[in-house]
Amino acid sequence: MRRKSESPVEILVKLPWWVSAAIGGVAFIILRWGLPIWAGDDAGKKALIGGFVGLAPVLLFTFGILAAVSFWFGRHRGRLIDEQIHPRHPMEAV
């Protein structure tokens, strides 16, 4: 049976927390300052990117939440591994 393909959110949650934080930071910088610099004085480009600039904080918040979930998931997974390697009671490993 084929394995279900993972969504981008699932992949980001399984990666280290700083990956989501970095993507969020880069997306914020590009949307907030990069696109307006790219648009320059061109009225058509400014109209095109007008809605994207307002999306920058939303993306930063979303990727921040993903980073927090990823951090929690990593700590939880680390605890599970530690408990298997170093059980509290010798009989738990059996």
TIVO-2410 file (N, C-alpha, C; in nm, 3 decimals):
# residues 94
REC num residu      c1      c2      c3 atome chaine
REC   1      M   0.083  -0.117   0.000     N      A
REC   1      M   0.000   0.000   0.000    CA      A
REC   1      M   0.088   0.124   0.000     C      A
REC   2      R   0.055   0.221  -0.084     N      A
REC   2      R   0.134   0.343  -0.094    CA      A
REC   2      R   0.112   0.431   0.027     C      A
REC   3      R   0.217   0.498   0.063     N      A
REC   3      R   0.210   0.590   0.174    CA      A
REC   3      R   0.153   0.724   0.126     C      A
REC   4      K   0.069   0.781   0.209     N      A
REC   4      K   0.009   0.910   0.176    CA      A
REC   4      K   0.118   1.017   0.171     C      A
REC   5      S   0.115   1.102   0.071     N      A
REC   5      S   0.215   1.208   0.064    CA      A
REC   5      S   0.187   1.312   0.172     C      A
REC   6      E   0.293   1.366   0.228     N      A
REC   6      E   0.280   1.462   0.336    CA      A
REC   6      E   0.255   1.601   0.281     C      A
REC   7      S   0.177   1.678   0.355     N      A
REC   7      S   0.151   1.815   0.316    CA      A
REC   7      S   0.272   1.901   0.355     C      A
REC   8      P   0.285   2.020   0.297     N      A
REC   8      P   0.395   2.109   0.335    CA      A
REC   8      P   0.394   2.144   0.484     C      A
REC   9      V   0.277   2.154   0.544     N      A
REC   9      V   0.268   2.185   0.686    CA      A
REC   9      V   0.327   2.070   0.768     C      A
REC  10      E   0.294   1.946   0.733     N      A
REC  10      E   0.348   1.830   0.804    CA      A
REC  10      E   0.500   1.824   0.792     C      A
REC  11      I   0.550   1.856   0.676     N      A
REC  11      I   0.695   1.856   0.656    CA      A
REC  11      I   0.761   1.963   0.741     C      A
REC  12      L   0.703   2.084   0.744     N      A
REC  12      L   0.760   2.192   0.825    CA      A
REC  12      L   0.756   2.160   0.973     C      A
REC  13      V   0.653   2.091   1.019     N      A
REC  13      V   0.644   2.056   1.160    CA      A
REC  13      V   0.751   1.954   1.197     C      A
REC  14      K   0.787   1.867   1.105     N      A
REC  14      K   0.888   1.765   1.133    CA      A
REC  14      K   1.031   1.818   1.121     C      A
REC  15      L   1.048   1.928   1.051     N      A
REC  15      L   1.181   1.990   1.040    CA      A
REC  15      L   1.213   2.067   1.168     C      A
REC  16      P   1.340   2.104   1.189     N      A
REC  16      P   1.373   2.184   1.307    CA      A
REC  16      P   1.295   2.316   1.308     C      A
REC  17      W   1.269   2.369   1.428     N      A
REC  17      W   1.185   2.487   1.442    CA      A
REC  17      W   1.241   2.608   1.369     C      A
REC  18      W   1.372   2.618   1.362     N      A
REC  18      W   1.432   2.736   1.303    CA      A
REC  18      W   1.411   2.743   1.152     C      A
REC  19      V   1.378   2.631   1.088     N      A
REC  19      V   1.349   2.634   0.944    CA      A
REC  19      V   1.222   2.715   0.919     C      A
REC  20      S   1.117   2.687   0.996     N      A
REC  20      S   0.992   2.763   0.982    CA      A
REC  20      S   1.012   2.909   1.018     C      A
REC  21      A   1.090   2.934   1.123     N      A
REC  21      A   1.116   3.072   1.164    CA      A
REC  21      A   1.192   3.148   1.055     C      A
REC  22      A   1.290   3.083   0.993     N      A
REC  22      A   1.366   3.148   0.887    CA      A
REC  22      A   1.280   3.174   0.764     C      A
REC  23      I   1.197   3.078   0.726     N      A
REC  23      I   1.109   3.097   0.610    CA      A
REC  23      I   1.013   3.212   0.637     C      A
REC  24      G   0.958   3.217   0.758     N      A
REC  24      G   0.867   3.326   0.794    CA      A
REC  24      G   0.937   3.461   0.790     C      A
REC  25      G   1.058   3.467   0.841     N      A
REC  25      G   1.134   3.592   0.840    CA      A
REC  25      G   1.167   3.638   0.699     C      A
REC  26      V   1.211   3.546   0.616     N      A
REC  26      V   1.245   3.581   0.477    CA      A
REC  26      V   1.119   3.623   0.400     C      A
REC  27      A   1.009   3.552   0.420     N      A
REC  27      A   0.884   3.588   0.352    CA      A
REC  27      A   0.838   3.727   0.396     C      A
REC  28      F   0.851   3.757   0.525     N      A
REC  28      F   0.811   3.889   0.575    CA      A
REC  28      F   0.896   3.998   0.511     C      A
REC  29      I   1.026   3.978   0.509     N      A
REC  29      I   1.116   4.079   0.453    CA      A
REC  29      I   1.087   4.101   0.305     C      A
REC  30      I   1.068   3.992   0.231     N      A
REC  30      I   1.041   4.005   0.088    CA      A
REC  30      I   0.908   4.077   0.063     C      A
REC  31      L   0.803   4.035   0.135     N      A
REC  31      L   0.672   4.096   0.112    CA      A
REC  31      L   0.666   4.239   0.163     C      A
REC  32      R   0.727   4.266   0.276     N      A
REC  32      R   0.715   4.398   0.338    CA      A
REC  32      R   0.804   4.502   0.271     C      A
REC  33      W   0.930   4.464   0.238     N      A
REC  33      W   1.022   4.563   0.184    CA      A
REC  33      W   1.072   4.528   0.044     C      A
REC  34      G   1.086   4.400   0.012     N      A
REC  34      G   1.140   4.362  -0.118    CA      A
REC  34      G   1.048   4.395  -0.235     C      A
REC  35      L   0.922   4.361  -0.223     N      A
REC  35      L   0.828   4.390  -0.333    CA      A
REC  35      L   0.809   4.540  -0.356     C      A
REC  36      P   0.795   4.622  -0.251     N      A
REC  36      P   0.784   4.765  -0.279    CA      A
REC  36      P   0.909   4.824  -0.345     C      A
REC  37      I   1.027   4.774  -0.309     N      A
REC  37      I   1.148   4.821  -0.376    CA      A
REC  37      I   1.146   4.778  -0.522     C      A
REC  38      W   1.101   4.655  -0.548     N      A
REC  38      W   1.094   4.604  -0.684    CA      A
REC  38      W   0.993   4.686  -0.767     C      A
REC  39      A   0.883   4.725  -0.706     N      A
REC  39      A   0.780   4.800  -0.778    CA      A
REC  39      A   0.828   4.938  -0.816     C      A
REC  40      G   0.908   4.999  -0.731     N      A
REC  40      G   0.958   5.133  -0.761    CA      A
REC  40      G   0.846   5.233  -0.776     C      A
REC  41      D   0.851   5.313  -0.882     N      A
REC  41      D   0.750   5.415  -0.907    CA      A
REC  41      D   0.643   5.371  -1.006     C      A
REC  42      D   0.648   5.247  -1.051     N      A
REC  42      D   0.552   5.195  -1.149    CA      A
REC  42      D   0.416   5.174  -1.081     C      A
REC  43      A   0.316   5.249  -1.125     N      A
REC  43      A   0.183   5.242  -1.064    CA      A
REC  43      A   0.118   5.105  -1.084     C      A
REC  44      G   0.142   5.041  -1.196     N      A
REC  44      G   0.086   4.909  -1.223    CA      A
REC  44      G   0.140   4.804  -1.127     C      A
REC  45      K   0.272   4.807  -1.106     N      A
REC  45      K   0.333   4.711  -1.012    CA      A
REC  45      K   0.288   4.739  -0.869     C      A
REC  46      K   0.276   4.866  -0.834     N      A
REC  46      K   0.232   4.901  -0.699    CA      A
REC  46      K   0.090   4.850  -0.673     C      A
REC  47      A   0.005   4.861  -0.773     N      A
REC  47      A  -0.132   4.812  -0.758    CA      A
REC  47      A  -0.133   4.659  -0.746     C      A
REC  48      L  -0.042   4.594  -0.819     N      A
REC  48      L  -0.034   4.449  -0.816    CA      A
REC  48      L   0.011   4.397  -0.679     C      A
REC  49      I   0.108   4.462  -0.619     N      A
REC  49      I   0.163   4.413  -0.492    CA      A
REC  49      I   0.093   4.471  -0.370     C      A
REC  50      G  -0.001   4.559  -0.389     N      A
REC  50      G  -0.068   4.624  -0.275    CA      A
REC  50      G  -0.125   4.527  -0.174     C      A
REC  51      G  -0.187   4.422  -0.217     N      A
REC  51      G  -0.245   4.324  -0.126    CA      A
REC  51      G  -0.142   4.233  -0.061     C      A
REC  52      F  -0.032   4.211  -0.130     N      A
REC  52      F   0.071   4.122  -0.076    CA      A
REC  52      F   0.145   4.183   0.042     C      A
REC  53      V   0.161   4.314   0.041     N      A
REC  53      V   0.232   4.380   0.151    CA      A
REC  53      V   0.155   4.362   0.282     C      A
REC  54      G   0.024   4.369   0.277     N      A
REC  54      G  -0.057   4.348   0.396    CA      A
REC  54      G  -0.057   4.204   0.445     C      A
REC  55      L  -0.015   4.113   0.360     N      A
REC  55      L  -0.010   3.971   0.395    CA      A
REC  55      L   0.116   3.935   0.474     C      A
REC  56      A   0.215   4.023   0.476     N      A
REC  56      A   0.343   3.994   0.541    CA      A
REC  56      A   0.329   3.957   0.688     C      A
REC  57      P   0.256   4.035   0.771     N      A
REC  57      P   0.244   3.995   0.912    CA      A
REC  57      P   0.169   3.863   0.931     C      A
REC  58      V   0.074   3.836   0.844     N      A
REC  58      V  -0.002   3.711   0.854    CA      A
REC  58      V   0.090   3.591   0.829     C      A
REC  59      L   0.175   3.603   0.728     N      A
REC  59      L   0.270   3.494   0.700    CA      A
REC  59      L   0.370   3.478   0.814     C      A
REC  60      L   0.417   3.590   0.867     N      A
REC  60      L   0.511   3.582   0.979    CA      A
REC  60      L   0.447   3.513   1.099     C      A
REC  61      F   0.323   3.547   1.129     N      A
REC  61      F   0.252   3.484   1.241    CA      A
REC  61      F   0.230   3.335   1.215     C      A
REC  62      T   0.190   3.300   1.093     N      A
REC  62      T   0.164   3.160   1.058    CA      A
REC  62      T   0.290   3.076   1.071     C      A
REC  63      F   0.401   3.126   1.016     N      A
REC  63      F   0.525   3.050   1.027    CA      A
REC  63      F   0.578   3.050   1.170     C      A
REC  64      G   0.545   3.151   1.248     N      A
REC  64      G   0.581   3.151   1.390    CA      A
REC  64      G   0.507   3.041   1.465     C      A
REC  65      I   0.380   3.025   1.435     N      A
REC  65      I   0.303   2.917   1.496    CA      A
REC  65      I   0.361   2.781   1.455     C      A
REC  66      L   0.393   2.766   1.327     N      A
REC  66      L   0.453   2.641   1.280    CA      A
REC  66      L   0.587   2.614   1.349     C      A
REC  67      A   0.666   2.719   1.373     N      A
REC  67      A   0.793   2.703   1.443    CA      A
REC  67      A   0.770   2.657   1.586     C      A
REC  68      A   0.669   2.714   1.653     N      A
REC  68      A   0.639   2.673   1.791    CA      A
REC  68      A   0.593   2.528   1.796     C      A
REC  69      V   0.508   2.488   1.702     N      A
REC  69      V   0.462   2.348   1.699    CA      A
REC  69      V   0.579   2.255   1.668     C      A
REC  70      S   0.665   2.296   1.577     N      A
REC  70      S   0.782   2.216   1.543    CA      A
REC  70      S   0.876   2.202   1.663     C      A
REC  71      F   0.892   2.309   1.739     N      A
REC  71      F   0.975   2.305   1.860    CA      A
REC  71      F   0.917   2.205   1.960     C      A
REC  72      W   0.786   2.213   1.982     N      A
REC  72      W   0.720   2.121   2.074    CA      A
REC  72      W   0.733   1.977   2.025     C      A
REC  73      F   0.709   1.955   1.896     N      A
REC  73      F   0.717   1.821   1.838    CA      A
REC  73      F   0.857   1.764   1.854     C      A
REC  74      G   0.959   1.845   1.830     N      A
REC  74      G   1.097   1.801   1.844    CA      A
REC  74      G   1.132   1.764   1.987     C      A
REC  75      R   1.086   1.845   2.082     N      A
REC  75      R   1.112   1.814   2.224    CA      A
REC  75      R   1.039   1.686   2.264     C      A
REC  76      H   0.916   1.671   2.220     N      A
REC  76      H   0.839   1.552   2.253    CA      A
REC  76      H   0.905   1.426   2.196     C      A
REC  77      R   0.947   1.435   2.071     N      A
REC  77      R   1.014   1.322   2.007    CA      A
REC  77      R   1.146   1.291   2.078     C      A
REC  78      G   1.218   1.395   2.118     N      A
REC  78      G   1.343   1.375   2.190    CA      A
REC  78      G   1.323   1.306   2.323     C      A
REC  79      R   1.216   1.344   2.394     N      A
REC  79      R   1.185   1.278   2.521    CA      A
REC  79      R   1.152   1.131   2.501     C      A
REC  80      L   1.077   1.101   2.395     N      A
REC  80      L   1.043   0.961   2.368    CA      A
REC  80      L   1.169   0.878   2.341     C      A
REC  81      I   1.260   0.935   2.265     N      A
REC  81      I   1.385   0.865   2.235    CA      A
REC  81      I   1.468   0.848   2.362     C      A
REC  82      D   1.477   0.954   2.442     N      A
REC  82      D   1.553   0.945   2.568    CA      A
REC  82      D   1.496   0.840   2.661     C      A
REC  83      E   1.363   0.829   2.668     N      A
REC  83      E   1.302   0.729   2.754    CA      A
REC  83      E   1.329   0.587   2.706     C      A
REC  84      Q   1.345   0.570   2.576     N      A
REC  84      Q   1.377   0.437   2.525    CA      A
REC  84      Q   1.523   0.402   2.550     C      A
REC  85      I   1.610   0.503   2.540     N      A
REC  85      I   1.752   0.477   2.561    CA      A
REC  85      I   1.784   0.463   2.710     C      A
REC  86      H   1.728   0.552   2.791     N      A
REC  86      H   1.754   0.553   2.935    CA      A
REC  86      H   1.623   0.538   3.011     C      A
REC  87      P   1.573   0.417   3.023     N      A
REC  87      P   1.445   0.400   3.094    CA      A
REC  87      P   1.461   0.432   3.243     C      A
REC  88      R   1.353   0.478   3.304     N      A
REC  88      R   1.355   0.512   3.446    CA      A
REC  88      R   1.371   0.386   3.531     C      A
REC  89      H   1.306   0.280   3.490     N      A
REC  89      H   1.314   0.152   3.561    CA      A
REC  89      H   1.370   0.049   3.465     C      A
REC  90      P   1.458  -0.037   3.514     N      A
REC  90      P   1.520  -0.135   3.424    CA      A
REC  90      P   1.419  -0.225   3.353     C      A
REC  91      M   1.308  -0.253   3.414     N      A
REC  91      M   1.211  -0.345   3.353    CA      A
REC  91      M   1.129  -0.278   3.242     C      A
REC  92      E   1.131  -0.147   3.233     N      A
REC  92      E   1.055  -0.077   3.129    CA      A
REC  92      E   1.115  -0.101   2.991     C      A
REC  93      A   1.244  -0.129   2.985     N      A
REC  93      A   1.310  -0.148   2.856    CA      A
REC  93      A   1.276  -0.282   2.794     C      A
REC  94      V   1.227  -0.373   2.873     N      A
REC  94      V   1.198  -0.507   2.824    CA      A
REC  94      V   1.073  -0.512   2.747     C      A
***
